[in-house]
Amino acid sequence: KILVALELGVPLVITPVAASPFDFDENETIVAFASQAADFIQQTVSVYTISWLWTRLSRESRRHWEDLAAHDPARNDVRNVLSTVCHATNAQHFNTKWQAQPLPGEPLEPVVQLPLCKHARLGPGNMQSGSDCPPPPRAKSMCFQGGNFSDGEVPPLMLVGAYSPNFVFPQFTEMMGEIWRGICKQCAFRCAQRHEGGEYALQDIDLLIDMHWSLPLERLQNISHRLIFYHWDAGKMGRFYHYSGNLLEAVGATYTIVAQALQNFGAKMFRINQEMRNGGGFVYSWRKALGHLGMTKLAINKLVYKQVEKFSVNWTAALAARMKAFKSG
């Protein structure tokens, strides 16, 4: 209805929520806004009785519709989607085969070095059996003392991943990497950060950080692990899609990983532009992540105080600025 009214040059009195998908500039008089019943009455009477206001809203509505039609950012996305569907389906309209778009510099088949299991029972295809392959011994950490993992139980391998969030938020990798490195130092973990195109060397480490995740999660089914995976909420991306190169392909590949993670008890996902978009959510998401890894409340409180909270203001400010820049085009 709103699009039709804009096309026909009919003045509009609408709520800010209804106007949000149409990129109305609040500083321009394109439509009249109203949130309450009394506001609707007042605005409607004004539009009907003030001739210059009716003329201006009518003219600006039509102009805004022409701008939307001339600069439709979704046009190429829809074309790519339809083209992909045509090439990815057979004559019976079934999917032939779909493979996630590989990240630049990443091999099609990631190389994985799993921890050795001395007494593992080999299953089909000479794969190690997860039930007979406990995690390798590790040095005790103060972050686990008195928590879910007793002195005699070895904590699972900890994995922190994201599928190239720098496509949208370039500061993500730097900020998150610094926080996780600080956590590793405070907890005395053996941590490693996988770089683009590198092997998944999971031997002799406690925690792996990988912001270029390209490993199918089924490759980890035979090893005890906990995964923290960061991703974007596609439903809240808005115009992010249209200003960042191959973001559409990245989101598709990301949700392939998310779909796998949803079937895995050892994985927990965090949406960057939802749970982590403000200071309170940012800190709380870290508490949930550290708790998922099995750390004690005392250890979590210390880590949040020393490693996390100092980044909260810079994180939310940088993320808000980035989202505002995309929204403004």
Secondary structure, DSSP 8 states (H G I E B T S, - for coil): -HHHHHHHT---EE-HHHHGGGT--TTS-SSEE--SHHHHHHHHHHHHH-HHHHHHHHHHHHHHHHHHHHT-TTHHHHHHHHHHHHHHB-TTS-B--------TT--SS--EE----TT--B-GGG-B-GGG---------TTTTTSSS-TTS---EEEEEEB-GGGT-TTHHHHHHHHHHHHHHHHT--EEE--TT--EE-TT-SEEEESB----GGGGTTS-EEEEEEE--GGG-GGGGGGSTTHHHHHHHHHHHHHHHHT-TTEEEEETTTTTSSHHHHHHHHHHHHHHTT--HHHHHHHIIIIIHHHHHHHHHHHHHHHHHHHT-
